[in-house]
Every structure is written in structure tokens, then in C-alpha cells.
């Protein structure tokens, strides 16, 4: 058994594709658990808003460095971060009514309860780290012990081909669903 799973789900690639039909039910349940856990960790540590602010500042610094050969001074980067911080928090507040409306539907009450239980569990599981503190991946043993059963894919409404393009055409056109 693997000690750690990668967050890009590369452990579940079969025959050059990530296809749920190629996986057993146990592998599919594991894949979904790792996906949920990885996304939860990515959004909460650091918080999604902080992460967006840092990403925006880094993107500007990288763009200016590569395109204009200009360095953004440290205090200027902090000033820019502080200027977009209120906008990012406002965006989070504006998304709140959509989240409430989503979970107010009676069919989604059970999914809200499941999401809260999963969030609590995911907060207790930390990624494995090497001696230098760099993340190695997600702990296989802990995630295997908490993953549920695999969903029945044939009952999903959306399970169909979404585009008439092949993988090579989607890559060339940069068309992803």
C-alpha cells in the first residue's frame, strides 16, 4: 500500500487517462475522498481569500519580471495586497447568499450534514511532510480508513460525453469542461 497519495490524482491514472470507469469501486471511493480532502485543505490553509490575494500579487510580480524585467519592491507588493484585500472579502460575502440558497433546498440538507462532518474530519488530517517541511502527499492510511462507498456512476444525470473533441483537440484548443 502507498504511504501517500498525490493531490493531482495521478495515482488513479490508468492507460494514460483519468477515467472513473477504469477504477474499481474501492479506488473510486478513494479518489473522491482524496479529491475532497485535497480541495478542502487547499481552500483552508491558507484561507481561500488569503490565497487569492497572495496569488494575485505573485502573478503580477511574475508577469512584470518576465515581460518587463521589472522587480516589484516589497513594500509596494504589501500595499497592493492591502488594496485588494477588502475586495476579496467583499466577494466572499457576496457568495454567502448563494451558499445559503443552495443548502436551503430540502434535498441538500443531508449533503450539508455530510459536508460539515467531512470538513471536521479533514481538518484533523494533515499532509505528510519530508524532513524539510515540504508536503509529500496525502496520508494513504488515514484517508483509506475514512473513505465511504463509491457512488453509482450510471445513475448520475451528467454522465455523458460533454464535447465532440478528442483529448488532443481539447489540448490544442485549450477547451476544458
C-alpha atoms as one frame of an Amber mdcrd trajectory, in Angstrom:
protein
   0.000   0.000   0.000   1.197   3.502  -0.755   2.193   5.743   2.110   0.865
   8.914   0.460  -1.435   9.922  -2.382  -0.720  12.859  -4.677  -3.259  15.709
  -4.844  -3.228  15.697  -8.662  -4.879  12.241  -8.512  -2.077  10.796 -10.661
  -2.225   7.619  -8.569  -5.504   6.772 -10.298  -4.442   7.235 -13.921  -4.992
   4.097 -15.987  -3.901   3.720 -19.610  -2.980   7.393 -19.881  -6.408   8.671
 -18.728  -8.161   9.542 -15.515 -11.422   7.693 -16.141 -13.745   6.670 -13.308
 -14.962   3.661 -15.322 -11.439   2.196 -15.271 -11.375   2.181 -11.450 -12.766
  -0.353  -9.034 -15.376   0.813  -6.517 -12.734   0.993  -3.770 -10.397   3.039
  -5.967 -13.237   5.359  -6.968 -14.220   5.912  -3.330 -10.544   6.594  -2.514
 -10.203   9.008  -5.450 -13.271  11.001  -4.365 -12.102  11.120  -0.746  -8.651
  12.375  -1.749 -10.175  14.948  -4.125 -12.498  16.334  -1.434  -9.751  16.343
   1.190  -7.182  17.985  -1.100  -9.600  20.711  -2.180 -10.668  21.351   1.406
  -7.044  21.670   2.513  -6.180  23.875  -0.468  -9.028  26.251   0.343  -8.488
  26.466   4.102  -4.723  26.547   4.576  -4.162  29.361   3.922  -7.726  30.581
   3.670  -9.052  30.922   0.151  -9.190  34.710   0.407  -5.615  34.954   1.655
  -4.551  32.530  -1.036  -6.277  34.638  -3.734  -4.526  37.780  -2.514  -1.113
  36.114  -2.441  -1.697  34.555  -5.870  -2.716  37.879  -7.393   0.395  39.605
  -6.032   2.682  36.797  -7.200   1.068  36.751 -10.633   1.713  40.489 -11.007
   5.316  40.129  -9.831   5.991  37.205 -12.192   4.349  38.959 -15.140   6.315
  42.153 -14.645   9.537  40.219 -14.122   9.138  38.172 -17.303   7.535  40.701
 -19.619   9.155  43.973 -18.488  12.176  42.848 -16.456  10.850  44.907 -13.526
  11.026  43.961  -9.854   8.100  44.886  -7.600   9.512  46.343  -4.409   8.499
  44.571  -1.181   6.554  47.475   0.378   4.774  48.089  -2.934   3.713  44.427
  -3.029   2.335  44.770   0.519   0.482  47.946  -0.477  -1.078  46.196  -3.483
  -2.118  43.250  -1.307  -3.756  45.545   1.243  -5.666  47.337  -1.526  -7.293
  44.176  -2.909  -7.952  42.595   0.496 -11.313  44.376   1.051 -12.436  43.415
  -2.452 -11.667  39.750  -1.846 -13.522  39.692   1.451 -16.468  41.501  -0.162
 -16.515  38.835  -2.864 -16.714  36.132  -0.177 -19.620  37.931   1.496 -21.438
  38.256  -1.815 -21.141  34.484  -2.328 -22.738  33.805   1.063 -26.377  34.175
  -0.121 -25.726  31.654  -2.908 -24.378  29.149  -0.388 -27.394  29.618   1.884
 -29.788  29.260  -1.062 -28.010  26.084  -2.170 -28.351  24.374   1.210 -31.903
  25.613   1.900 -33.260  23.149  -0.620 -34.565  20.141   1.392 -32.751  17.631
  -0.831 -29.414  19.198   0.125 -29.813  19.125   3.908 -28.196  15.700   4.048
 -25.336  16.922   1.845 -24.814  19.871   4.229 -24.567  17.483   7.169 -22.125
  15.259   5.243 -20.064  18.307   4.220 -19.804  19.509   7.830 -18.742  16.052
   9.031 -16.155  15.778   6.242 -14.815  19.278   6.910 -14.352  18.440  10.580
 -12.578  15.186   9.694 -10.373  16.821   7.024  -9.228  19.499   9.455  -7.779
  16.741  11.646  -5.783  15.050   8.843  -2.548  16.809   7.891  -0.431  16.120
   4.792   2.719  14.040   5.165   5.886  16.134   5.128   9.524  15.393   4.469
  12.359  16.362   6.825  12.374  19.923   5.412   8.643  20.508   5.891   7.686
  20.169   2.220   4.447  18.253   1.662   4.950  14.763   0.239   1.304  13.964
  -0.320  -1.827  12.902   1.464  -1.723  10.139   4.096  -2.996   6.990   2.428
  -3.731   5.020   5.592  -5.823   7.753   7.228  -7.777   8.555   4.063  -8.414
   4.879   3.317  -9.836   4.422   6.800 -12.395   7.234   6.391 -13.440   6.971
   2.737 -17.042   5.931   2.170 -18.617   3.847  -0.544 -18.319   4.616  -4.222
 -21.289   6.302  -5.949 -23.216   4.500  -8.680 -21.972   6.376 -11.731 -24.704
   5.068 -14.029 -27.354   6.928 -12.005 -25.664  10.310 -12.443 -27.562  12.579
 -14.866 -24.442  14.280 -16.143 -22.517  11.110 -17.068 -22.168  11.658 -20.810
 -19.649  12.961 -23.319 -19.526  16.736 -22.920 -17.647  17.690 -26.060 -17.230
  16.176 -29.515 -13.473  16.790 -29.369 -10.721  14.301 -28.682  -8.163  14.857
 -25.950  -5.604  16.158 -28.457  -8.117  18.669 -29.893  -9.118  19.858 -26.401
  -5.438  20.319 -25.543  -4.791  22.268 -28.746  -7.928  24.444 -28.371  -7.426
  24.807 -24.588 -11.028  23.672 -24.178 -11.796  22.076 -20.812 -15.088  21.373
 -19.140
